[in-house]
Amino acid sequence: MHPSITTIGFDADDTLWQNEQFFRSSERQFADLLSPHAKFDDLSGRLLAVEKRNLDLYGFGIKGFTLSLIETAVEVTEGEVPSSVIAEILAAGREMLRHPVETLPHVQETLEALADQYRLVLITKGDLFDQERKLAQSGLGDFFDAVEIVSNKDRNTYERIFRRHGDGPERSMMIGNSLKSDVVPAIEAGSWGIFVPHELTWALEHVEAPVAEPRFRQIEHLAELMPLLAEIG
Ligand SMILES: [Mg+2]
């Protein structure tokens, strides 16, 4: 018998609302903008390498992504990228920061049903401004007892957050679309880790599913969460 769950952590991007699709469409726009100015193959790979290199400096989010787009543009054009293209990249970044929030299916009713019985904590990476804007626009803010916008999600993050806002990791559950950021480190901290795959997930968030872990589960969408909680307590 395990202690019952009192606290549930939710990832935000691509768990509660759409996110990655905006990055993908900006990336397509970026390729179109650059194609008259440079010959490149595997532009996505070049961009990913730049993003990876900058991650420790910029963290996760749209502003860092925009800077990485500019850096990649400079690289692939060998310094010849026109300033008009840079201006368009900056405009695309601003557009991303303004995009309307699109919540995913079953989110609203699931949070509503859980909010009375559990302490709900939103745990997300990304730009502070941007995440606060999306939470406000989503109308989901009132369901959460706490919001944690963090620069990284590792085992210590979940230990700290579930101690601060709940009864410790053992009595907590984390739900998200990233095995690497949401599921695996939460399980390492001693919590349950529930994987809700999204069709689009950033390449740097992929790791193997911890299928042998007793506290690992995978669900198709958030409507499966209530039955799962009933099953495991
Ligand atoms: Mg996510």
Boltz pocket constraint, residues with backbone or C-beta under 6 A from the ligand:
constraints:
  - pocket:
      binder: B
      contacts: [[A, 11], [A, 12], [A, 13], [A, 14], [A, 15], [A, 176], [A, 177], [A, 178]]
      max_distance: 6.0
